[in-house]
Amino acid sequence: MKNNLNVIIPKDGAILSVPDDTPTEALKKLSDQLHAIWPDRRFLMVAGEIKNVSEADMNAAGWYKRASNE
């Protein structure tokens, strides 16, 4: 039997994208578990498209919007 395991270790300031229909309670549990493992790391969880994150939230996570011609 072949098992596949994907391991993601988020860095401080990481943005984690989850499906937009993820229940709030599931997000809270995930946040609690991540902070139990890495209490000194900050995570920004986004339900849905990352492009919908406000500039203020990106800045708080250490992400800065670059100027674009769009």
C-alpha positions as CSV (number, residue, x, y, z in Angstrom):
1,M,0.0,0.0,0.0
2,K,1.3,3.4,-1.0
3,N,0.7,6.3,1.4
4,N,1.1,9.9,0.6
5,L,1.9,12.4,3.2
6,N,2.2,16.2,2.6
7,V,3.8,18.1,5.4
8,I,3.6,21.9,5.5
9,I,5.5,23.8,8.2
10,P,4.3,27.4,8.1
11,K,6.8,30.1,8.8
12,D,6.1,33.2,11.0
13,G,3.8,35.5,9.1
14,A,2.5,32.8,6.8
15,I,-0.9,33.2,5.1
16,L,-2.9,29.9,5.1
17,S,-5.6,29.6,2.6
18,V,-8.5,27.4,3.4
19,P,-11.7,26.7,1.4
20,D,-14.3,29.5,1.8
21,D,-16.9,27.2,3.2
22,T,-14.6,26.2,6.2
23,P,-16.6,26.5,9.4
24,T,-15.5,29.2,11.8
25,E,-15.1,26.6,14.6
26,A,-12.8,24.5,12.3
27,L,-10.6,27.7,11.7
28,K,-10.5,28.3,15.5
29,K,-9.4,24.7,16.2
30,L,-6.7,24.9,13.5
31,S,-5.5,28.2,14.9
32,D,-5.4,26.8,18.4
33,Q,-3.5,23.8,17.3
34,L,-0.9,25.8,15.2
35,H,-0.3,28.1,18.2
36,A,0.1,25.2,20.5
37,I,2.9,23.8,18.3
38,W,4.4,27.2,17.4
39,P,3.4,29.8,20.1
40,D,5.8,32.4,18.8
41,R,4.6,32.3,15.1
42,R,1.9,34.5,13.6
43,F,-0.5,33.1,11.0
44,L,-3.1,34.7,8.9
45,M,-5.9,32.3,7.9
46,V,-7.9,33.3,4.8
47,A,-11.1,31.5,4.0
48,G,-11.3,31.8,0.2
49,E,-9.2,33.9,-2.2
50,I,-6.0,35.4,-0.8
51,K,-6.5,38.4,-3.1
52,N,-9.5,39.4,-0.9
53,V,-7.2,40.0,2.1
54,S,-7.1,43.7,3.1
55,E,-3.9,45.6,2.8
56,A,-4.0,46.3,6.6
57,D,-4.2,42.6,7.4
58,M,-1.3,41.9,4.9
59,N,0.8,44.6,6.6
60,A,0.1,43.2,10.0
61,A,1.3,39.8,8.9
62,G,4.5,41.4,7.4
63,W,3.3,41.3,3.8
64,Y,3.5,44.5,1.8
65,K,1.5,45.2,-1.3
66,R,3.7,46.1,-4.3
67,A,2.7,48.7,-6.7
68,S,1.2,47.3,-9.9
69,N,-0.1,48.6,-13.2
70,E,-3.4,46.7,-12.8
